[in-house]
Amino acid sequence: MMKRFLVIGLTLTLSLFLACGNDDPAEPADSTAPAMVDDLSATDIGANRLSLIWTAPGDDGNNGRASRYELRVSDAVITPHNWEDAEPVEGLPDPAVAGSQENFTILDLEMETSYHYALLALDEEGNAGDVSNDLAVTTLGPPVIVSAVPAQGSEDVSMLTEFAFTFDRPMDPSTFTDETIQLLAREFGKTLRPSLDLRAVYVLPQEPLPPQINIGIRFNAGILDQDGLPFAGQSFDFDTGPYDCTGLGDRFEPNNDFMAAPEIEIDIVQPLLSTCGDDIDIYRFSLEEPKKITAFTNIDLVLPEQEEGTYLEWRFEWFRDDGESYSWSSGSANPDSPGQFRFSFNPGTYYLQLSSSDDEELILYDLEFRSSEACADDQYEDNDFREDAVAIEPGLHEGLRACYLDEDWFTMPVVAGQTFVMSVDSGDHIGSKRIYAQEPGGTSFYTNNYGDSFVTDTLEITADGNLVFFYKAWADDVTYDMQLDLN
């Protein structure tokens, strides 16, 4: 029952005084009240608390700063006619400047209870603004799970599924434990991961679930929300699918095109991923500063099992956000043969594509994007693609920088009948390197070198236009000098 408060007002008696002669008239009193608050709303609603927010009015309408607020609460709609019957709420802040957002938190409320709130502002003369909009709000009950993915009772669930359970409010993630969240049928190792907003928990088995069995997930007593209210407990059950590509699809499927590529966090292992048959897996990541990214994969299982000595290709390929390929590499797809491929990236969004050479193959793997300090670039970056080729003059260019598999593209105008000579001294780098050039008439050279720091080649120019060329090294932090001659 709402408490009743007796409001004692002050009665002001106005006396009239006769003015005689040339006495100055009295200064008129402020008669403009603050504006009405028309956007009172609630946020951060819990079982025993909530926060009110509204826009501050002014002293005179929406100008200046009001003197104080009055907030009232009732179990019925509050209007100007029953304002005095509603219960005052103490402790409001002093008004801010007109147009500011105000915030006031109310504690010690009753669980699952409906309240009505309204307020008004007053100026220093006691002029009161109109009563605000009535705000009806109901506090929460005990925390509940409002959705499960896959849904309760789902059939043909992947054996690699990551289960997601969403609550109706932020929870205390320290109460998500192996004891409070259990995988039934048999106890599987699992990873429990809360969402960033703490409203969900993700349950990922640490090994593939058995095919075509019933899997139960039980939430036990001990799980609390952020106010310490207990979750009553709940159970879910699912049926896994067959032992095939569908039954072993991972939590990111389908991710075989750039539009469907999931965002992968840097420096966090993503376990229990799969690719099957002629499928490809594409992942996206974003960088806010230059970084060297190394994609590590650890292959856990290949089906069907391969004969000893059989080589199966496992291919990595980096792409930028417009779908242009930076470079690719391949290695063994056999279990216990970790694969890795690195590249230095500028800030932006990029993609990694993984695939196998065998159309009949099922591969289970873990993936991690590991970050480290980016390879140093030179003043001509970003010139990693032909269309980004940087104009450069003939002559000696010293102290250029190359990164692992990073093509440095350049261009210069040429005239038919000239001879172009490109010579590169890679200093301490005697490993693999490549130079390439193409003249406007279409002829080109493509020269590789290993075991020597120096590489050179010559190209006859057959048409007027722009010559394009690049240098590429299979190492990081290569410092090279490039001599360009046009004769």
N, C-alpha and C positions, 0 to 999 in steps of 0.2 A: 504494500500500500504506500502511495506517495505521501511524504510528509507535508504538512500544511505549514506555511510560513506566514506570519503576520507582518505586513509591510507597513511601516510607519512613515508617513510622508511629512514633510514640513509645509505648513501653510504660510504662504507669504501674504502679508497685508500691505496693500499699496495705499499710501496716503497721498492726497493731492495737496499740493502747496500752490498758493497763489503767487504768481510772478508779477512784480510791480516794476515800473520804470523800465530801464534798459538792461535788466539782468539777463545773462546768456541762458538760453534753454538748456536742459539737461541732455547729455549724450545719449542717443537712442540705444537700447539693449540689442544684443545679437538674437535674431529671431529665426535664423536659418538652421534647420536641423541637419544632422548627417544623413547621407543617402541610405536607402534600404539595402541590406545585404541580400542578394538574390541567388547566390551560388553556394550556399552552405551544403557541404557534402562530407562523407566519411571515407576514411582509408585505414589500412592496417587494422582491419576488424579481427579481433580474436574472440576467445571464449569469455574473457573478463576485462577486455580493454578495447578501445578504439581511438582513432584520432579524427578530429574535425578540422576541415580546411575551408577557408573562405577568402574572398578578396576584401581588403580593408577599404571602408568608405572614408570620406574626409570629415573635417569639422563642419564645413558648409557644403552640403551636397557631397560631391566627389572631389572637393578641394581641401588641402591641408591635412590635418591629423585630428581624429576624434579624441575625446577625453577618456572614455572608458566604454566597456562592453557590458551588457547583461545577457547571460545565457540561461535558458530554462529548459527543463526536461519534464516529460509527462508520459503517461501510458496511453494518451489519446492525442489526436491531431491538435497541434497548437495553432491558434488563430489570434488576431488582435482582440477578439471578444473574450477568450478565456486565458489570455496571457497572464493575468494576475493569479490565476488558479494553478499555473504550472510551478514546479519547484525550482528555485534559483540554484545555479551551480557556481561555486566559488573558485577562485584561483586563476581567472583568465589573465592573459598578458595585457599590458598596456597597448593600445592600438598603435600600429605602425602607420607610416605615411600612406595616403590614399593610393590604391593600386597595388600595394604589396600583398603577397600571399601570407595569410595567417594560419597558424597550426596550433592545436590544443589537444593534448592527450588526456583521456579520461580513463581512470583505473577502477578496480574493485567493482566491476559490473557483474551481474548475474549471468550465468551461462544459459544459452538458448532463450534469451529474453528480448522482447521488442521494446524499443525506446523511441520517443519522439523528441527532437531537439529543435530549438529556434533561438535566435538572438537578435538584439538590436544594439545600435551604437548611440551614445549621448555626447554632446559637446560640453564645454566648460560652464555654459549657462544652464545646463540641465535639459536642453532641447533634445528630445528623443526621436530617432529615426523610426521608420515603420518596422514592424516585426518582419523578420526574414521569412524565407520559404520554410515550410515544415519539413524536417528531415526525419524519415522513418528508417530505422536500422535495427537489425536483429543480431545479437551476438551469436557466436558459433557454439556448437556442442562439442563433444569429444572429437578428436581428429578421425577422419575416415579416408579410405582410398576411393577416389572418384573415377579412376580409369586404370585399366591394365592393358598393356600391349605386349604380346598378343592378348586378345580378349579371353576372359574366363571361358573354359570349355573348348578352346580352339583345337582343331585337329590338323594333322600334317604339319605341325610346327617344326621348323628346322632344328636339327641337332646342334646347331651353332648359334641358336637364338640368344640375344641379349634381352631379357625381360625388363620391362619398364612399368613401374607402379607410381601413380601420381596421387598425392594427398590433396586435401582441400585447403592446405595452409603450409607455411614453412615449418619444417620439422627439425629436431635436434639430431644432426648426423652422427653424433657420438653414440647414439642409441641404436644405430644400424650395425648389428654384430652377427657373428655366426650363430649365436644362441637365439637372437630375436628374429632372424630370418633364416629359414631352413629350406633346403631342397629335399623333398621326401623321395620315397621308393628306395633309395640308398643315399647316403650322404656324399654329395659331390663337393669337391673343392670349388670355391666360387669367389668372384670379386664383386664387392659391393661398392657402388659409386653414386654419391648424391649428385643431384643436378646443381647448377650454379645458384638457382633461386631457392634451393633446399626444399622444393615442393615435390620432388620425385627421387626415387632410388632405382638404380639400374642393377640388375642381377645377372652376371655373366658367368656361366659355368667355365671352369678352367680346363675342361676336356670335352670332347663331343659327347652329347647325351646318347644313350642307346637308341636304336631305331625302333619305331612302332611300339612304344610303351607309354604308360601314363606317368606323367611327372607332376608332382604336387609341390607347391611353394607355400609355406606357412609363415605367417607373421604372428609371432608370439607376444605375450605381455612383456613390457619393458621398453617399448618404443614410445617416445615422448615427443610432443610438439615443443616449440620454442618457449612456451609459457609453462612447460612442465606438465601439461595435461596428458594423461596416458591414452594410447591407442588400444582399443579393446581386443584387437586380434582378428585375423581373417585368413582364410585359406583359398587357394586357387589351384585348379588342375588343368593340364594340357596333355594332348596326345602328340608324340613326335611322329614325323613322317618316315618314309622308307629310306633305305641306304642308297640314295642316288643323288644326282646333281641338285634336285629340288630339296631333298631332305637334308643336304649339307650346304645349302645356301647360307651365307653369313648375314650378319645384322645390317650390312650396308647395301645388300642387293636390292634392286638392280643398280649397278654403278658402272655400266659398260659404255657410257658416253659422258661427255664433258658437262652436260646440263645436269646429270644425275650424280656427279661426283661429290662424295661427302667431304666436308671440311675436317682435316686431321690436325690435331694439336701437335705442336713441335715438342720433341723430347719426351713423349709418352708412348709406351709400347701398346700397340693395338693387337691383342691376341685373337686366335681362332678365326682367321680369315680364310677364304677359300676361292679358288677359281676352278672351273670345271669345263671340260671339253674345249671348244673353240672360244670360250668366254674370255673377256679381258676385264681387268679391274682398273678403274681410274680413281685417283684420289686428288684432292685439292688442298693446298696450304697457302697461307698468306704471311708476308713479312713486312714489318714496318721499318726495318733497317737492313743494310746489306748483311748477308749471312751465307756461310757455306753450309749446304744441307746434304747430309749423307743418308740415303735410303738404305736401311738395313732390313733384310728379310731372313728369317730362320724357317726353313721348310721342315714341318713336323711329320708329314705323311704324304706319300704319293701312291695313288691307286690307279690301275692295278700295279702290284709290286713289279719292279723292273729287274731284269737279269743283271747280275754283277758285271760291271764294266760298261753298262749301257749309259749313253750320254743323252740327257734330255735338256733342251735349252730353256733357260729362265731369263726372260728379257725385261730390262728396265728401259724406259724412255721418258725424258723430261719434255714438257711442253710449256709454252707461255700461254697467257690467258686468251690469245686470239687463235689458239690451235696450232701455231707454228712449232715444229719440233726443234729443240736445242741440240740434243744428242741422245744416243742410245748405247747400251752395253748389254752383253748377255753372259750367262754363266750356267753352271750346272743346276738342274732342278732336283737333284737327288737329296734325300733327307740327310740332315746333319752336314749340309754344305751351305753355310751362311753366305748370302749374296749381299753385295753392297755396290752403290753407285753414287758418286758425289758430283756436285756442281755448285759454283758460287753464283748467288742471285742478288740482284738489286731489290729494293723494296717493290712489292707488287704481289700479284696472285699467280700461282703456278700449279702445274699438274704433273703427276707421275702415273704412267701406265705400266701395268705388269701383265705379262702373258706367258704362256707356255707354248712349246713347239708341237706338242702332241694333242690332237683333237680328242683323243679318248681318255685323256689324263685328268684325274682329280687331285688337286694339290691343296693341302692345308698349311697355312703359314702364319707367322707373326710379322708385323711391320712396325718400324719406328723411323721417324724423321729426326735425326740427331743434328743439332746445330752447333756450329763452331765459328770462329772468326773468319770473315770473308777474305778471299784472296784479294790482294791489292790490285787496283786497276790503274790505268794511265789516263791522260787528259782526253783521249779520244773515245772513251766509253760514254754512252752505251752503243756499241757498234757490233753486236753479236750476230746480226742477220744481214743478208745482201741488201735489203731495202734500207738498212740503217748505215750503209757504208759512208764513211767520213771522208770528205775531200782532203787530199794531201798533195804536197808538191814533190817533184823529183828532188833527189839529194839524200843526205844521210840523216836518219832519224834515230837518235840514241835514247836509251833508257826506257823503251816501251815495255809494257807489262802484259803477260799472258797468264791465264788461269786454265785449269784442267779442262780440256775439250772445248774451251771457249774460242770461237772463231772471231778474230779481229779483222773486220772488213774495212777496206779503203777504196777510194775511187779517184781518178784523175782524167782530165781530157786528153785525147790523143788524136793523131792525124795519120791517115793511111800512109804507109811507107816508113814509119818510124819503127825502131826496135826497142822493146821494153825488156829491161833486165832487172830481176828482183833477187837480191841477195840478203840473207838473214843470218846473223851470228847470234846463236842462243846462249853464249857465255858458258856457264857451268852445266847447262842442260844438254846432255848427249843422248837422251832417250828419244822416243818417237816424236816426230814433228812433221808438219805438212805445209806446203805453200801451194796456192792455187791462183790462177789469173785467167780472165776471159776478156778478149778484146771485142770491139763493136761488131766486127765481121763474124764472130761466132767461134773462132778458134781459141784454144785454151791450153794451159799446161796444168798438171796435177802431180806434184812431186812430193814423195815421202822420203824421209831420211831417218836412220837410226844408227847410233854409234859415233856420231860426229856432231859437233855443235854448229857446223856451217852447212847451209843448203842454198842453192841458187838455180835459176832457170831463166830461159830467154823466150820471148814471144814476138813474132812479127805482126805488126798492126796492118790490117787489110781494109779498114774502113774508119772514117771519121766518127767520133763520138766519145763515150766515156768508157774507160777501162775499169774493171772491178777486180779486186784481188783480196786474199786473206792469208793470215798466218795462224796456225793452230798447233798447240803443244799438248802432249799427254802427261802434263805435270802442272802443279800449282806454283805460283810465284816465280814464273820464268821472266827474267829480264833480258830483253833482246834488242839488238841494233839492226835497223833495216836500211839498206842502201837501194835506192830506186833510181834507175837511169833510163832516159829516153834519148836515143841516138837517131 
